[in-house]
Amino acid sequence: MSNLDALDARLLLLLTDSPRLGVLECARRLGVARGTVQARLDRLSERGILGGFPPELDLAAMGYGLTAFAVLEIAQGRRAEVAEALSAIEEVCEVHATTGQGDLFVRMVARGNDDLQRVIDEVVGVPDVLRTSTSIALSTPVPPRVRPLLERTARG
């Protein structure tokens, strides 16, 4: 059973392009009743597909022009504790538990190289972090996206 149908996908595409649209305007653009849009939004939220409407922020414009990724090896059985400690470091944007070499994959930002060294020192200072390997992102040729998946679902 698919988690989305074509109308759900068209609604999410519309909100991806224009997140400030109201329910009535969404209904008008999609050619459906206002109640249909509201019911779809409620259902998408309840199912955890739609988590909210955060603004898209440019971290470089905010002063965090450097993005880095770190692979962390941690002590066995300490993932939850390490993840909690990492979440207390403001520059840590996301943490993924992974398979393969390393246990956690961390995306972090910094204002520059010196600031990145400070952030890495904080990460390395987290209890049960055994080893890190960090790479600096030079560019982002494919930014985070969901549009192709929504477009495929919208096509049916």
Disulfide bonds with the S-S distance in Angstrom:
none
